[in-house]
């Protein structure tokens, strides 16, 4: 088999606690959603899908802390990546009001009709499918990650953090997965590789989870730590028959679980409180 070696650098945009990069306070979940909660999940999934589809990948900022943009682009340049994909979520004015919404893609100034523009259109063609969102198109901008990268570079904004509906989409694991698939398909088309969904299923998916906590361990109706979303409590030795997913909530993991009736809840993934069986 002919071995190919296309290296895709993947960028999760910001650190988890980078100031400002979050939604306004959302009263229905009792929290703001950080941009990186979305970006990081998409990057994680996209990375698996691209590897399954035959690409090599480089995560330019796998650390939890914020990695400066110059370090991100230097890492990609030094590795000789063939393409740079920067995953973001848009913001308009930081308030929920009559804000714009929808999907936008960016390439560097003057690159709309070059390879970067073609790659962006290839990704955009898939991004506008699935969840119904306004498609704002491919635009040019003088962003650091587009300017300072020596390979073709595309920055995507899969929605607006300060648009009420799109803000809530950020924590939906199905939406995160859809966005990752759409990016992966667009990249595969551009490089003429057949798309393959990740063959790797995370170790915890499908397994039972039990409380090991002496006391009552809370679980939630939504991915939040807010008291108003507490759906109930489990005693030590009790739990849920099936883990569906793992999500980051304010920087800490929760498992999305199902009970025997197929209803979904969220519970801490901390090994101090639970064990996966
Ligand atoms: Zn961003």
Boltz pocket constraint, residues with backbone or C-beta under 6 A from the ligand:
constraints:
  - pocket:
      binder: B
      contacts: [[A, 13], [A, 14], [A, 21], [A, 35], [A, 87], [A, 88], [A, 89]]
      max_distance: 6.0
